[in-house]
Amino acid sequence: MKSITIDRTKRLKEEASLGHNRWHPDIPPVVEADPGEEVVLETRDASDCQITPSLTAADLGGLDAKVGHPLTGPVYVKGAEPGDLLEIEYLDIIAQPRGWTRNRPGAGFLRDVFTEPYLVHWSIADGWATSEQIPGVRIPDGSFMGTAGLAPSHTQMTAWAEREADWVRRGGQAAPPDPEDAVPSGGPIAREGLRTIPPRENCGNVDAKQLTKGSRLFVPVAVDGGLYSAGDGHFAQGDGEVCITAIEMGATAAVRFHVHKGEAARHNITFPRFAHPDYFLPPEWAAPRNFIATLGYPIRADGTQEGEDSLSLAARNALLNMIALLQERGWSAQQAYIICSVAVDLRVSNIVDLPNVTVSAFLPEGIFA
């Protein structure tokens, strides 16, 4: 077994030889592993250990803003070559004893509605997360790695940076390469390295809550050794992660690698896939067993009808309706938004009954103690 052990009292920049926060093919590996060999990676939370239990929402503006996500690695997998498909088997994901969830102004799905910062601290013990800021709620363990992936090739890195820059030129939102807070700092990696905010073909920040213990992630290999890294542990998250954070935590991930020779090239696999041989959570939480749901249609607040291209509007309305439901139960709007981000699942219920394609927001009633 190989391992990468970190000191969580230190920031990533103080242990730069053990990780990175940009995607770049020239970042040197920390360890090498044989296919089938177990590797244990200790990871930092998404804030790079800046959000401590004593921090308040008023302090959030003073944090380094471009550190996300601190990743541990890379791991060089022997025998992995471009054209292969690398399988990452998650043997275990172990939570640290505390976590946090924040709403950051200018970010999140409802950033035009929630314009003030908000911060919740969680205590994690015995398979549950609880918070003094949201009394009467306990969130079950659904630990997974929010960000994990392989290094891109130089060609991919250049192409992805350009397509995102083109999107920005067309009025979209993206995070272009930026050397501020980059690790490694200085040089071409800091200047050219891709930010880890969006997921891409190398996987990365997909925030898929089903990638729990026992799951298998399949990613096309673009460089020799694959160069796998992971971080951004989540104790729990609703499908959608609507306020832009889950229950963020440091975590320890135990993984095993399997190389499927030539599989990506043979089948033209360009995007990641993932699977789980069992329930990704106990069935009563994966389903969930006892729930209430709100619906959203693509109808604007002024009554204007939209159609099948407006799933995001339907999701927005389902989420706003769920926040309203939680407010009826006595939660503040900010508390409700946090509950939605860590526990409510947004799901497409229909995409064919035009014009009102439908998104449902599922709230598991079992989280209320």
C-alpha positions as CSV (number, residue, x, y, z in Angstrom):
1,M,0.0,0.0,0.0
2,K,1.2,3.5,-0.8
3,S,0.1,6.7,0.9
4,I,0.3,10.4,0.8
5,T,0.1,11.9,4.3
6,I,-0.4,15.6,4.8
7,D,-0.4,18.1,7.7
8,R,-3.9,19.7,7.9
9,T,-2.6,22.4,10.2
10,K,-0.7,23.7,7.1
11,R,-2.0,25.2,3.8
12,L,-1.3,23.5,0.5
13,K,1.3,26.1,-0.4
14,E,3.3,25.0,2.7
15,E,3.3,21.4,1.4
16,A,3.4,22.1,-2.3
17,S,5.3,18.9,-3.0
18,L,2.3,16.8,-2.0
19,G,-0.5,18.5,-4.1
20,H,-1.7,21.1,-6.4
21,N,-4.8,23.3,-7.2
22,R,-4.5,23.6,-11.0
23,W,-4.7,20.9,-13.7
24,H,-1.5,20.7,-15.7
25,P,0.3,17.7,-17.3
26,D,3.7,18.8,-16.0
27,I,2.9,18.5,-12.3
28,P,5.3,15.8,-11.1
29,P,3.8,12.7,-9.4
30,V,4.1,12.3,-5.6
31,V,3.9,8.5,-5.7
32,E,3.8,5.6,-8.2
33,A,1.4,2.7,-7.9
34,D,1.0,-0.6,-9.6
35,P,-2.4,-1.5,-11.0
36,G,-4.3,-3.3,-8.2
37,E,-2.3,-1.6,-5.5
38,E,-4.1,0.3,-2.7
39,V,-3.2,4.0,-2.3
40,V,-4.4,6.2,0.6
41,L,-4.6,10.0,0.0
42,E,-5.2,12.4,2.9
43,T,-6.9,15.6,1.6
44,R,-7.8,19.1,2.6
45,D,-11.2,20.8,2.5
46,A,-12.2,23.0,-0.4
47,S,-11.2,26.2,1.4
48,D,-7.6,24.9,1.9
49,C,-8.1,24.8,5.7
50,Q,-9.0,28.5,5.8
51,I,-12.5,28.0,7.3
52,T,-12.0,27.1,11.0
53,P,-14.7,26.6,13.6
54,S,-14.2,30.1,15.0
55,L,-14.7,31.8,11.6
56,T,-17.9,33.8,10.9
57,A,-19.6,34.9,7.8
58,A,-18.2,38.3,8.2
59,D,-14.7,36.9,7.9
60,L,-15.3,35.1,4.6
61,G,-14.4,38.2,2.5
62,G,-10.8,38.0,3.8
63,L,-10.0,34.5,2.6
64,D,-7.8,33.7,-0.4
65,A,-10.3,33.4,-3.2
66,K,-8.6,31.2,-5.8
67,V,-7.2,28.3,-3.8
68,G,-10.0,25.8,-4.7
69,H,-9.6,23.0,-4.9
70,P,-6.5,21.8,-3.0
71,L,-5.8,18.3,-4.4
72,T,-3.5,15.6,-3.1
73,G,-1.4,13.9,-5.7
74,P,-0.8,13.2,-8.5
75,V,-0.4,9.4,-8.4
76,Y,1.4,7.8,-11.3
77,V,-0.2,4.5,-12.2
78,K,2.3,2.3,-13.9
79,G,1.3,1.1,-17.3
80,A,-1.4,3.6,-17.9
81,E,-1.0,5.3,-21.3
82,P,-3.0,7.6,-23.5
83,G,-5.9,5.7,-25.0
84,D,-6.4,3.6,-21.9
85,L,-9.3,3.8,-19.6
86,L,-8.3,4.2,-15.9
87,E,-10.7,2.7,-13.3
88,I,-10.5,4.2,-9.9
89,E,-12.1,2.0,-7.2
90,Y,-13.1,3.8,-4.0
91,L,-12.3,1.4,-1.2
92,D,-13.1,3.8,1.6
93,I,-13.7,7.5,2.2
94,I,-13.2,8.6,5.8
95,A,-14.5,12.0,7.1
96,Q,-12.7,14.4,9.3
97,P,-14.7,15.5,12.5
98,R,-15.8,18.9,11.3
99,G,-17.2,20.5,8.1
100,W,-18.8,23.6,6.8
101,T,-21.2,24.9,4.2
102,R,-21.2,28.5,2.9
103,N,-23.2,30.7,0.6
104,R,-20.8,32.9,-1.4
105,P,-22.3,36.1,-3.0
106,G,-22.1,36.0,-6.7
107,A,-22.0,32.2,-6.8
108,G,-24.5,29.4,-6.5
109,F,-27.7,28.6,-8.4
110,L,-29.8,31.4,-6.8
111,R,-27.0,34.0,-6.7
112,D,-29.5,36.7,-7.6
113,V,-31.7,35.9,-4.7
114,F,-29.1,35.1,-2.0
115,T,-26.7,38.1,-2.1
116,E,-25.3,38.0,1.5
117,P,-22.7,35.6,2.8
118,Y,-23.8,32.8,5.1
119,L,-21.7,30.1,6.9
120,V,-22.7,27.0,8.7
121,H,-20.3,24.8,10.8
122,W,-21.0,21.1,11.2
123,S,-19.8,18.6,13.7
124,I,-19.3,15.1,12.3
125,A,-19.6,12.0,14.5
126,D,-21.1,8.6,14.5
127,G,-22.2,8.8,10.9
128,W,-24.1,12.1,11.2
129,A,-23.4,15.8,10.7
130,T,-25.2,18.3,13.0
131,S,-24.9,22.1,13.3
132,E,-25.9,24.6,16.0
133,Q,-26.8,27.0,13.2
134,I,-29.5,24.5,11.9
135,P,-30.8,22.9,15.1
136,G,-33.1,19.8,14.7
137,V,-31.4,18.6,11.5
138,R,-29.0,15.8,11.2
139,I,-27.5,14.7,7.9
140,P,-26.4,11.1,7.2
141,D,-23.0,10.1,6.0
142,G,-22.7,10.1,2.2
143,S,-19.0,10.8,2.0
144,F,-17.4,11.2,-1.4
145,M,-14.7,13.1,-3.2
146,G,-16.2,16.1,-4.9
147,T,-13.1,16.6,-7.1
148,A,-11.0,13.8,-8.5
149,G,-9.5,13.2,-11.9
150,L,-6.5,12.8,-14.2
151,A,-4.1,15.3,-15.7
152,P,-5.0,16.6,-19.2
153,S,-2.6,16.6,-22.1
154,H,-1.1,19.8,-23.3
155,T,-3.4,19.7,-26.3
156,Q,-6.4,19.2,-24.1
157,M,-5.4,22.0,-21.7
158,T,-5.0,24.5,-24.5
159,A,-8.3,23.5,-26.2
160,W,-10.3,23.6,-23.0
161,A,-8.9,26.9,-22.0
162,E,-9.8,28.3,-25.4
163,R,-13.4,26.9,-25.5
164,E,-14.0,28.4,-22.0
165,A,-12.5,31.8,-23.1
166,D,-14.9,31.7,-26.1
167,W,-17.8,31.1,-23.8
168,V,-16.8,34.1,-21.7
169,R,-16.5,36.2,-24.9
170,R,-20.1,35.2,-25.7
171,G,-21.3,36.4,-22.3
172,G,-20.9,33.2,-20.3
173,Q,-19.2,32.6,-17.0
174,A,-16.0,30.7,-16.5
175,A,-12.8,30.8,-14.5
176,P,-9.8,31.3,-16.9
177,P,-6.2,30.3,-15.9
178,D,-5.0,32.6,-13.2
179,P,-1.7,32.5,-11.3
180,E,-3.1,34.0,-8.1
181,D,-3.1,31.5,-5.3
182,A,-1.8,28.8,-7.7
183,V,0.0,25.8,-6.4
184,P,2.6,25.1,-7.8
185,S,3.3,28.9,-7.8
186,G,5.1,30.7,-10.5
187,G,6.1,29.4,-14.0
188,P,4.0,28.0,-16.7
189,I,2.0,25.7,-14.4
190,A,0.6,28.7,-12.5
191,R,0.1,30.7,-15.7
192,E,-1.4,28.0,-17.9
193,G,-2.9,25.5,-15.4
194,L,-6.7,25.1,-15.6
195,R,-8.7,26.1,-12.6
196,T,-10.5,23.2,-10.9
197,I,-13.9,24.8,-10.7
198,P,-15.6,23.2,-13.6
199,P,-15.5,19.4,-14.4
200,R,-14.1,18.5,-17.8
201,E,-13.3,15.3,-19.8
202,N,-10.6,14.5,-17.2
203,C,-13.4,14.4,-14.6
204,G,-12.4,16.8,-11.8
205,N,-15.1,18.7,-9.9
206,V,-18.2,16.7,-10.9
207,D,-19.7,16.7,-7.4
208,A,-21.5,13.5,-8.1
209,K,-22.9,12.3,-4.7
210,Q,-23.1,8.7,-5.9
211,L,-19.3,8.3,-6.0
212,T,-19.3,6.9,-2.4
213,K,-17.4,4.0,-1.0
214,G,-17.5,1.1,-3.4
215,S,-18.0,3.2,-6.5
216,R,-15.8,2.9,-9.6
217,L,-14.8,5.9,-11.6
218,F,-13.7,5.5,-15.2
219,V,-11.6,8.3,-16.9
220,P,-9.8,8.3,-20.3
221,V,-6.1,8.5,-19.9
222,A,-4.4,11.5,-21.6
223,V,-0.8,11.3,-20.3
224,D,1.5,8.5,-19.2
225,G,0.7,7.3,-15.7
226,G,-2.7,9.0,-15.8
227,L,-1.7,11.3,-12.9
228,Y,-4.7,10.9,-10.6
229,S,-5.4,13.5,-7.9
230,A,-8.3,14.0,-5.4
231,G,-9.6,16.5,-2.9
232,D,-12.7,18.5,-2.0
233,G,-14.2,15.9,0.3
234,H,-18.0,16.1,0.9
235,F,-19.7,14.5,3.9
236,A,-23.1,14.9,2.3
237,Q,-24.7,16.8,-0.6
238,G,-28.0,17.2,-2.4
239,D,-28.0,16.6,-6.1
240,G,-27.4,20.1,-7.5
241,E,-25.2,21.4,-4.6
242,V,-27.3,24.5,-5.1
243,C,-25.6,27.1,-2.8
244,I,-22.2,26.0,-4.3
245,T,-21.0,24.1,-1.3
246,A,-21.9,20.7,0.3
247,I,-20.8,19.7,3.8
248,E,-17.2,20.4,2.9
249,M,-14.6,18.5,4.8
250,G,-11.1,17.1,4.9
251,A,-11.2,13.4,4.0
252,T,-9.0,10.3,3.6
253,A,-9.6,8.4,0.4
254,A,-8.4,4.8,-0.1
255,V,-8.4,3.9,-3.8
256,R,-7.3,1.1,-6.1
257,F,-6.5,1.5,-9.8
258,H,-7.2,-0.8,-12.7
259,V,-6.0,-0.1,-16.3
260,H,-8.2,-1.1,-19.2
261,K,-5.7,-1.1,-22.0
262,G,-6.8,0.7,-25.2
263,E,-10.4,0.8,-24.0
264,A,-10.9,4.6,-24.4
265,A,-9.4,4.7,-27.8
266,R,-11.1,1.5,-29.0
267,H,-14.6,2.7,-28.0
268,N,-14.0,6.5,-28.5
269,I,-14.7,7.2,-24.8
270,T,-14.0,10.8,-24.2
271,F,-16.0,11.6,-21.1
272,P,-15.9,10.0,-17.6
273,R,-18.2,7.3,-16.4
274,F,-19.0,5.9,-13.0
275,A,-20.7,2.9,-11.5
276,H,-21.6,1.4,-8.2
277,P,-22.2,-2.3,-7.6
278,D,-24.5,-1.7,-4.6
279,Y,-26.7,1.0,-3.2
280,F,-24.6,4.2,-3.1
281,L,-26.3,5.0,0.2
282,P,-28.6,3.0,2.4
283,P,-31.8,2.7,0.3
284,E,-33.9,4.8,2.6
285,W,-31.6,7.7,2.0
286,A,-30.8,7.0,-1.7
287,A,-34.5,6.9,-2.6
288,P,-35.4,8.5,0.0
289,R,-38.0,6.4,1.9
290,N,-40.0,9.3,3.4
291,F,-39.9,12.6,1.4
292,I,-41.8,15.6,0.3
293,A,-41.1,17.2,-3.1
294,T,-41.8,20.5,-4.8
295,L,-42.2,20.9,-8.6
296,G,-40.9,23.5,-10.9
297,Y,-42.0,24.4,-14.5
298,P,-40.3,26.7,-17.0
299,I,-42.7,29.6,-16.3
300,R,-41.1,32.9,-15.4
301,A,-42.3,35.0,-12.4
302,D,-44.2,37.3,-14.7
303,G,-46.1,34.4,-16.2
304,T,-44.1,34.1,-19.4
305,Q,-44.0,30.5,-20.7
306,E,-40.7,28.9,-21.7
307,G,-40.1,25.4,-23.0
308,E,-37.8,22.4,-23.2
309,D,-34.6,24.6,-23.4
310,S,-35.3,26.0,-20.0
311,L,-34.7,23.1,-17.6
312,S,-32.6,25.5,-15.5
313,L,-35.7,27.7,-15.0
314,A,-37.7,24.7,-14.0
315,A,-35.0,23.7,-11.5
316,R,-34.9,27.2,-10.2
317,N,-38.7,27.2,-9.6
318,A,-38.6,23.8,-7.9
319,L,-35.8,25.0,-5.6
320,L,-37.6,28.3,-4.8
321,N,-40.7,26.3,-4.0
322,M,-38.8,24.1,-1.7
323,I,-37.2,27.0,0.1
324,A,-40.7,28.5,0.6
325,L,-41.9,25.1,2.0
326,L,-39.0,25.1,4.5
327,Q,-39.7,28.7,5.4
328,E,-43.3,27.6,6.2
329,R,-41.8,25.2,8.7
330,G,-39.9,27.9,10.5
331,W,-36.5,28.0,8.8
332,S,-35.0,31.3,7.5
333,A,-34.4,31.6,3.8
334,Q,-30.6,31.2,4.3
335,Q,-31.1,28.1,6.5
336,A,-33.4,26.7,3.9
337,Y,-30.9,27.3,1.1
338,I,-28.2,25.5,3.1
339,I,-30.5,22.6,3.8
340,C,-31.3,22.3,0.1
341,S,-27.6,22.3,-0.9
342,V,-26.7,19.5,1.5
343,A,-29.8,17.3,1.5
344,V,-32.3,18.2,-1.3
345,D,-32.1,16.4,-4.7
346,L,-33.0,18.1,-7.9
347,R,-34.2,15.6,-10.5
348,V,-35.6,15.8,-14.0
349,S,-39.1,14.4,-13.7
350,N,-40.1,14.8,-17.4
351,I,-38.5,16.4,-20.4
352,V,-41.2,15.5,-23.0
353,D,-44.5,17.0,-21.8
354,L,-44.2,20.3,-23.6
355,P,-44.1,23.1,-22.8
356,N,-43.8,22.3,-19.1
357,V,-40.8,20.1,-18.7
358,T,-40.6,19.4,-14.9
359,V,-37.9,19.3,-12.3
360,S,-38.7,18.0,-8.8
361,A,-36.9,18.9,-5.6
362,F,-36.9,16.0,-3.1
363,L,-36.5,16.6,0.6
364,P,-35.9,13.6,2.8
365,E,-38.0,14.0,5.9
366,G,-35.7,11.7,7.9
367,I,-33.1,14.5,8.3
368,F,-35.3,16.2,10.9
369,A,-34.5,14.9,14.4
